[in-house]
Amino acid sequence: MTTAINWDELKRLASEVRQHAHAPYSQFRVGAALQAGGKTFVGCNVENASYPVGLCAERSALAAAIAAGCRDLEALVIAADRPITPCGMCRQALSEFTDELPIVMISDSLEAHATLSQIFPDPFEIG
Ligand code: THU
């Protein structure tokens, strides 16, 4: 069953968690709020001195949702300096669980909309 989506709350949470981003190398802070199974999970980017170790905000939120047993992804908000789409790795990660995820990308003053299937129509699958 799909729960109603409170976009305003997801936007608030994505902007809030963005403040916790650890981005000393890129200075590019990202926050994500993911609604899954009727609950909300947040994540921020967590960079590392060994650059490839860094984690994106979207996969951070996704891991929290999956760890909580909430696999029914319903809505994603990404907050950054400007509206950004998820990187390719995050698109593939999200597509493991859904293909019709509505995504809202925000900055302080701008907003853009997409669905995962629009921006990642052909994910890799085994079998
Ligand atoms: N980043 C995200 O967290 N999400 C994205 O969709 C794109 C990029 C992070 C990774 C890195 O910490 C910083 O933004 C600059 O690439």
Boltz pocket constraint, residues with backbone or C-beta under 6 A from the ligand:
constraints:
  - pocket:
      binder: B
      contacts: [[A, 22], [A, 23], [A, 26], [A, 28], [A, 29], [A, 30], [A, 44], [A, 45], [A, 46], [A, 47], [A, 54], [A, 55], [A, 56], [A, 57], [A, 58], [A, 84], [A, 85], [A, 86], [A, 87], [A, 90]]
      max_distance: 6.0
